[in-house]
Amino acid sequence: MENVKIYLHKFLLSMYITDLQYFGTIQYIQSLMIEKDICFDNRSPYTKMSFKNRTIIATAQGTLSLSIPIIGGRDQRLPIQDIKIDFKNDWNKQHLKAIVSSYKRAPYFEYYEASLYQLFDLNSIFLVDFLLETNNWVNNNLKANWKGGVKTNQIEEKRIDPWLPKNYHQLPNPIKYQQVFEDKTGFLPNLSILDLLFCCGGRQATTLLMPS
């Protein structure tokens, strides 16, 4: 029995254990693609100023942070799996409007527009449910095939993504590509994976994320 516990411990530590992100940053998605066997931690307390309910897109004026409002406010410490989305101000319609406004002229936006509308029309009650849907949407559109389970055992060792909304843009050697507003804002590094998909399309995005 002890040997089984040791094997299980080593197996779990070999997995990439991380938080779900709302249309995660390019670096975050690259990590998922490289690791492939992913375990999402839904039991840790909700923390503010993270990418759990926030994504950052490009606009003609620079970056724009989009945050999913949650019931109870951002200072609560409930496990992330128990956090509910607050729909009183139609956040999903506002986020979709901002994304469409910013990327409607992006070369590949039209290929993703219909499924994006469906995604924002889900009205998921729990935050993790919507984050899993966005995770699956990105996985499918990149044809990345990473496998994501949910953390259930306390012996698992979590690997922290060091890039947060306060420092995500400080990533060294970011993936470079032509952005919609680059002539006005300069290149904006490590944005939401949406920026890379809409500007480059799935095939080129995958190549940039997983160079040979």
C-alpha positions as CSV (number, residue, x, y, z in Angstrom):
1,M,0.0,0.0,0.0
2,E,2.9,2.3,0.8
3,N,4.4,1.7,-2.6
4,V,1.1,2.7,-4.2
5,K,1.0,6.0,-2.3
6,I,4.6,6.8,-3.3
7,Y,3.8,6.0,-7.0
8,L,0.6,8.2,-6.8
9,H,2.6,11.0,-5.2
10,K,5.2,10.9,-8.0
11,F,2.6,10.7,-10.7
12,L,0.6,13.7,-9.4
13,L,3.8,15.8,-9.0
14,S,4.6,15.1,-12.7
15,M,1.3,16.8,-13.7
16,Y,1.1,20.5,-14.3
17,I,-1.2,21.8,-11.5
18,T,-2.4,25.4,-12.0
19,D,-5.4,27.7,-11.8
20,L,-8.0,28.1,-14.5
21,Q,-7.7,31.4,-16.3
22,Y,-10.3,33.5,-18.2
23,F,-8.9,33.3,-21.8
24,G,-5.4,32.9,-20.3
25,T,-2.4,34.8,-21.3
26,I,-0.3,33.6,-24.2
27,Q,2.4,32.4,-21.9
28,Y,-0.1,30.5,-19.8
29,I,-1.6,28.8,-22.8
30,Q,1.9,27.9,-24.0
31,S,2.5,26.2,-20.7
32,L,-0.6,24.1,-21.1
33,M,0.4,23.0,-24.6
34,I,3.9,22.0,-23.5
35,E,2.8,20.1,-20.4
36,K,-0.3,18.5,-21.9
37,D,-1.4,16.6,-18.7
38,I,-3.0,19.4,-16.7
39,C,-4.7,19.4,-13.3
40,F,-6.8,22.5,-12.5
41,D,-6.9,23.6,-8.8
42,N,-10.5,24.5,-8.0
43,R,-10.1,24.1,-4.2
44,S,-7.7,26.9,-3.4
45,P,-9.3,30.2,-2.1
46,Y,-10.3,32.8,-4.6
47,T,-7.7,35.6,-4.9
48,K,-8.1,39.1,-6.3
49,M,-5.8,40.6,-8.8
50,S,-5.3,37.4,-10.7
51,F,-6.3,36.0,-14.1
52,K,-9.0,33.7,-12.6
53,N,-11.7,36.2,-13.6
54,R,-9.7,38.6,-15.7
55,T,-8.3,38.8,-19.3
56,I,-6.4,41.6,-21.0
57,I,-7.1,42.5,-24.7
58,A,-5.7,45.2,-27.0
59,T,-7.5,48.4,-28.1
60,A,-6.5,51.4,-30.1
61,Q,-5.8,53.2,-26.8
62,G,-3.7,50.4,-25.3
63,T,-4.6,47.4,-23.1
64,L,-8.1,46.8,-21.7
65,S,-8.7,44.6,-18.6
66,L,-12.0,42.7,-18.7
67,S,-13.1,41.3,-15.3
68,I,-15.9,38.9,-14.6
69,P,-17.9,40.2,-11.6
70,I,-18.5,37.8,-8.8
71,I,-21.2,37.6,-6.2
72,G,-19.8,38.6,-2.8
73,G,-17.1,40.8,-4.2
74,R,-13.4,40.3,-4.9
75,D,-12.2,40.2,-1.2
76,Q,-13.9,36.9,-0.3
77,R,-11.9,33.8,0.3
78,L,-14.2,31.1,-0.8
79,P,-12.7,28.1,-2.7
80,I,-12.7,29.0,-6.4
81,Q,-15.1,26.2,-7.1
82,D,-17.8,27.9,-5.0
83,I,-17.5,31.3,-6.6
84,K,-20.7,32.4,-8.5
85,I,-20.8,34.9,-11.3
86,D,-22.8,38.2,-10.9
87,F,-25.0,38.8,-13.9
88,K,-26.8,41.9,-12.7
89,N,-25.0,44.3,-15.1
90,D,-24.8,41.9,-18.1
91,W,-21.0,41.6,-17.9
92,N,-21.0,39.0,-20.7
93,K,-22.6,41.4,-23.2
94,Q,-20.2,44.1,-22.2
95,H,-17.2,41.8,-22.6
96,L,-18.4,40.5,-25.9
97,K,-19.0,44.1,-27.2
98,A,-15.5,45.1,-26.2
99,I,-13.9,42.1,-27.9
100,V,-15.9,42.6,-31.1
101,S,-15.1,46.3,-31.1
102,S,-11.4,45.7,-30.7
103,Y,-11.0,42.7,-33.1
104,K,-13.6,43.0,-35.8
105,R,-10.9,44.0,-38.2
106,A,-8.4,41.3,-37.1
107,P,-7.6,39.0,-40.0
108,Y,-9.1,35.8,-38.4
109,F,-11.8,37.2,-36.1
110,E,-14.6,36.1,-38.4
111,Y,-13.6,32.5,-38.1
112,Y,-14.2,32.5,-34.3
113,E,-17.1,35.1,-34.0
114,A,-20.1,32.7,-34.1
115,S,-18.7,30.3,-31.5
116,L,-17.6,33.2,-29.3
117,Y,-21.2,34.5,-29.3
118,Q,-22.4,31.0,-28.2
119,L,-19.7,30.9,-25.5
120,F,-20.8,34.3,-24.0
121,D,-24.5,33.2,-24.1
122,L,-24.0,30.2,-21.7
123,N,-24.9,32.1,-18.5
124,S,-22.9,29.7,-16.3
125,I,-23.7,30.1,-12.6
126,F,-20.3,29.1,-11.3
127,L,-17.1,30.8,-12.4
128,V,-15.2,27.5,-12.8
129,D,-17.9,26.2,-15.2
130,F,-17.5,29.2,-17.5
131,L,-13.6,29.0,-17.2
132,L,-13.7,25.4,-18.2
133,E,-15.8,26.3,-21.2
134,T,-13.3,29.0,-22.2
135,N,-10.5,26.6,-21.7
136,N,-12.1,24.0,-23.9
137,W,-12.9,26.6,-26.5
138,V,-9.2,27.6,-26.7
139,N,-8.0,24.0,-26.7
140,N,-10.3,23.1,-29.6
141,N,-9.4,26.2,-31.7
142,L,-5.7,25.6,-31.2
143,K,-6.2,21.8,-31.8
144,A,-3.8,21.5,-28.8
145,N,-5.3,18.4,-27.1
146,W,-4.1,19.1,-23.6
147,K,-6.0,17.0,-21.0
148,G,-7.4,18.9,-18.1
149,G,-8.6,17.3,-14.9
150,V,-9.6,18.8,-11.6
151,K,-7.4,18.7,-8.4
152,T,-8.9,16.4,-5.8
153,N,-6.0,15.3,-3.6
154,Q,-4.1,17.5,-1.1
155,I,-0.7,15.8,-1.8
156,E,-0.5,17.5,-5.2
157,E,2.1,20.2,-5.6
158,K,0.8,23.3,-7.3
159,R,3.0,25.1,-9.8
160,I,2.3,28.8,-9.7
161,D,2.1,30.9,-12.9
162,P,4.3,33.9,-11.9
163,W,2.6,36.3,-14.4
164,L,-0.2,38.3,-12.9
165,P,-2.2,41.3,-14.1
166,K,0.4,43.5,-12.4
167,N,3.4,42.1,-14.2
168,Y,2.3,39.9,-17.2
169,H,3.8,42.4,-19.6
170,Q,7.3,41.9,-18.1
171,L,7.6,38.4,-19.6
172,P,11.1,38.1,-21.2
173,N,11.3,37.1,-24.8
174,P,7.5,37.2,-25.5
175,I,6.0,35.7,-28.7
176,K,6.0,38.3,-31.4
177,Y,3.4,38.7,-34.1
178,Q,1.6,41.5,-36.0
179,Q,-1.2,43.0,-33.8
180,V,-4.2,45.0,-34.9
181,F,-3.2,48.3,-33.3
182,E,0.6,47.9,-33.2
183,D,1.1,51.0,-35.3
184,K,-0.6,53.1,-32.6
185,T,0.4,51.3,-29.4
186,G,3.5,49.4,-30.2
187,F,3.7,45.7,-29.6
188,L,1.8,44.6,-26.4
189,P,3.3,41.4,-25.0
190,N,1.6,38.4,-23.4
191,L,-2.0,39.5,-23.9
192,S,-5.0,37.2,-23.8
193,I,-4.7,34.2,-26.1
194,L,-7.7,35.8,-28.0
195,D,-5.3,38.4,-29.4
196,L,-3.0,35.8,-30.9
197,L,-5.9,33.7,-32.3
198,F,-7.7,36.7,-33.9
199,C,-4.5,38.1,-35.3
200,C,-2.8,34.9,-36.5
201,G,-5.4,32.2,-36.8
202,G,-5.2,28.8,-35.1
203,R,-2.6,27.2,-37.3
204,Q,0.0,30.0,-37.1
205,A,-0.8,30.5,-33.4
206,T,0.0,26.9,-32.7
207,T,3.2,27.1,-34.6
208,L,4.3,30.2,-32.6
209,L,3.3,28.5,-29.3
210,M,5.0,25.2,-30.1
211,P,8.0,26.0,-32.4
212,S,9.8,23.0,-33.7
